[in-house]
Amino acid sequence: MALEQLRKRWEAIATPLVSGLGKTNPAVLTWLALPVGIAASALVFLAPKSDTGAIMLIGSALLIAFSMILDGLDGQLARQTGQVSRWGDYLDHTLDRLLDAMWVIAIASSPAWVDDPAIGWAAAWFTILGSYMGTQAQAVSGGRNYRGFSRADRTILTIAALALTGIFWLIGVEDYSAAFAPFEHLELNPLTAVVILSGLGGIYTFCVRFSQARKEIIALDKEEPLTQPNQYESE
């Protein structure tokens, strides 16, 4: 989607910073994003409905943003310094999925702000399922599929939801209407909205990427058919 188009602009902005890192192993940045992301999850989960909790939500948003910066720098560092590796790519995608699930589950499980772990786990499941379609398409056809509700889109919305919820509380906005069915037992605050959007976005992404991968893989099968086993060889 739109935010994926900002990738090249981000790389241009980040180039001086990456150059300053010299020959640092990109995996250092990849691993560093994990504890930062875990800390963000802890802040939102533990945040009470108070001024202190609002500040914790804003802090969580900042930590997620920092985690995303690290996530954007590791790949660029690997490319600029000739340290691109299969392991680095695998590690990056694995930790991304862990953090994606952790953030949405922590938000939905927060006793003060959403308090519905079930929708968090459901949203995490659909989020990972959508991501799986992209990586599986890459494994089968060699081409990565980024269509749908991307990780960048989802994370920017998560950061915005955390920051807005905190700011709204600090300026006196404390009451929200009930969410729409079947979520009417929840108040429709920005955090509830982003959990629901993450789940629906995962479903949408799964459908879009599955459909696109199907077309590409069928075309590839026609152009480069796989070698078929000879059923008579064992006779």
C-alpha positions in Angstrom: 0.0 0.0 0.0 0.9 3.7 0.2 3.4 3.4 3.1 5.4 0.8 1.2 6.1 3.4 -1.4 8.1 5.4 1.2 10.8 2.7 1.4 13.1 4.3 -1.2 12.7 7.7 0.5 13.5 6.2 3.9 16.6 4.6 2.5 17.9 7.9 1.2 17.3 9.6 4.5 18.9 6.7 6.5 22.0 6.4 4.3 24.2 8.8 6.3 23.3 7.0 9.6 24.0 3.6 8.1 27.3 4.8 6.8 28.2 5.8 10.3 27.7 2.3 11.5 30.6 1.0 9.5 30.9 -2.7 9.3 28.6 -3.4 12.2 26.9 -6.8 11.9 23.3 -6.2 10.8 22.1 -8.9 13.1 23.0 -6.7 16.1 20.3 -4.3 15.0 17.9 -7.1 14.2 18.3 -8.6 17.7 18.2 -5.2 19.4 14.7 -4.5 18.0 13.4 -7.5 19.9 13.9 -6.3 23.5 12.8 -2.8 22.5 9.6 -4.3 21.1 9.1 -6.4 24.2 9.4 -3.3 26.4 6.8 -1.6 24.2 4.4 -4.5 24.8 5.0 -4.5 28.5 4.2 -0.7 28.7 0.9 -1.0 26.9 -0.2 -4.1 28.8 0.6 -2.6 32.2 -0.6 0.9 31.5 -3.5 1.9 33.9 -6.2 4.4 33.1 -4.5 7.4 34.6 -2.1 10.1 33.6 0.8 7.7 34.3 -0.8 5.1 32.0 -1.3 7.7 29.3 2.4 8.5 29.4 3.2 4.8 29.3 1.1 4.4 26.1 3.0 7.3 24.5 6.2 5.7 25.6 5.1 2.4 24.0 4.4 4.2 20.8 7.9 5.7 20.8 9.5 2.3 21.5 7.6 0.7 18.6 8.8 3.5 16.4 12.4 2.9 17.5 12.0 -0.8 16.9 10.8 -0.1 13.4 13.8 2.2 12.8 16.1 -0.6 13.8 14.2 -3.0 11.5 14.6 -0.6 8.6 18.3 -0.1 9.2 19.5 -3.7 9.5 18.6 -4.6 5.9 20.0 -1.4 4.5 23.2 -1.8 6.5 23.5 -5.4 5.1 23.1 -4.2 1.5 25.5 -1.2 1.8 28.3 -3.2 3.5 28.0 -6.4 1.5 26.7 -8.5 4.5 23.5 -9.7 2.9 22.8 -13.3 3.9 20.0 -15.8 3.9 20.2 -16.1 7.7 19.9 -12.4 8.1 16.8 -12.3 6.0 15.3 -15.3 7.9 16.1 -13.8 11.3 14.6 -10.5 10.3 11.3 -12.0 9.1 11.1 -14.3 12.2 11.5 -11.5 14.7 9.1 -9.3 12.7 6.4 -11.9 13.0 7.0 -12.3 16.8 6.7 -8.6 17.4 3.7 -8.2 15.2 1.8 -10.8 17.2 3.2 -9.5 20.5 2.0 -5.9 20.0 -1.5 -6.7 19.0 -2.0 -9.3 21.8 -0.6 -6.9 24.4 -2.9 -4.1 23.3 -6.0 -6.4 23.3 -5.1 -8.0 26.6 -4.5 -4.6 28.4 -6.9 -4.8 31.3 -7.4 -1.0 31.4 -7.8 -0.2 27.8 -9.3 -3.1 25.8 -9.4 -6.3 28.0 -10.3 -8.9 25.4 -7.3 -11.2 24.8 -9.4 -13.4 22.5 -9.6 -10.7 19.8 -5.9 -10.0 20.2 -5.0 -13.7 19.6 -7.5 -13.8 16.6 -6.0 -10.6 15.2 -2.4 -11.9 15.7 -3.4 -15.2 13.9 -4.8 -13.4 10.9 -1.9 -11.0 10.8 0.6 -13.8 10.7 -1.6 -15.7 8.2 -1.4 -12.7 5.8 2.4 -12.4 6.2 2.7 -16.2 5.6 1.1 -15.7 2.2 3.9 -13.4 1.2 6.7 -15.6 2.4 5.2 -18.8 1.0 4.8 -17.1 -2.4 8.5 -16.2 -2.2 9.4 -19.8 -1.3 7.4 -21.3 -4.2 7.9 -18.7 -7.0 10.9 -16.7 -5.9 9.0 -13.4 -5.8 8.0 -11.6 -2.6 4.3 -10.5 -2.5 3.8 -7.2 -0.5 0.2 -6.5 -1.6 -2.6 -6.0 1.0 -2.4 -4.4 4.4 1.3 -4.3 4.9 3.4 -4.4 8.1 4.3 -0.8 7.6 0.6 0.2 7.4 -0.3 -1.8 10.4 2.6 -0.6 12.6 2.1 3.1 11.7 -1.6 2.8 12.7 -0.5 1.0 16.0 1.9 3.8 16.8 -0.8 6.4 16.1 -3.4 4.6 18.1 -1.1 4.3 21.2 -0.1 8.0 21.0 -3.6 9.3 20.4 -5.1 7.2 23.2 -2.5 8.6 25.6 -2.9 12.2 24.3 -6.7 12.0 24.5 -6.6 10.9 28.1 -4.2 13.7 29.0 -6.5 16.4 27.4 -9.6 14.9 29.2 -11.1 12.6 26.6 -11.9 9.5 28.7 -15.3 8.2 27.5 -16.0 6.4 24.3 -19.0 4.9 22.7 -19.5 1.1 22.3 -17.9 -0.5 19.3 -20.1 -2.0 16.5 -21.4 -5.6 16.5 -20.0 -8.1 17.3 -17.7 -6.0 19.4 -20.3 -4.0 21.3 -18.9 -5.2 24.6 -15.8 -3.0 23.9 -15.5 0.7 24.0 -14.4 2.1 20.6 -11.2 3.8 21.5 -8.2 4.0 19.2 -6.6 0.8 20.7 -9.7 -1.3 20.2 -10.0 0.1 16.6 -6.4 -0.9 15.7 -6.8 -4.4 17.0 -9.9 -4.9 14.9 -8.3 -3.3 11.9 -5.3 -5.6 12.3 -7.4 -8.7 12.2 -9.5 -7.5 9.3 -6.4 -6.3 7.5 -4.8 -9.8 8.0 -7.9 -11.5 6.4 -7.8 -9.0 3.5 -4.1 -9.5 3.0 -4.4 -13.3 3.0 -7.1 -13.1 0.3 -5.2 -10.6 -1.9 -1.9 -12.4 -1.7 -3.4 -15.8 -2.2 -5.2 -14.6 -5.3 -2.1 -12.9 -6.7 0.2 -15.8 -5.8 -2.2 -18.3 -7.5 -2.0 -16.4 -10.8 1.7 -16.1 -10.7 2.4 -19.7 -9.7 0.0 -21.1 -12.3 1.7 -18.9 -15.0 5.1 -20.2 -13.7 3.9 -23.8 -13.9 3.0 -23.2 -17.6 6.3 -21.6 -18.4 8.6 -23.8 -16.4 6.8 -27.1 -15.6 8.2 -29.2 -12.8 9.8 -32.5 -13.7 7.2 -35.2 -13.2 8.1 -38.6 -11.6 7.9 -41.6 -14.0 5.3 -43.9 -12.5 6.8 -46.8 -14.4 10.4 -46.4 -13.1 9.7 -48.7 -10.2 8.2 -51.5 -12.3 
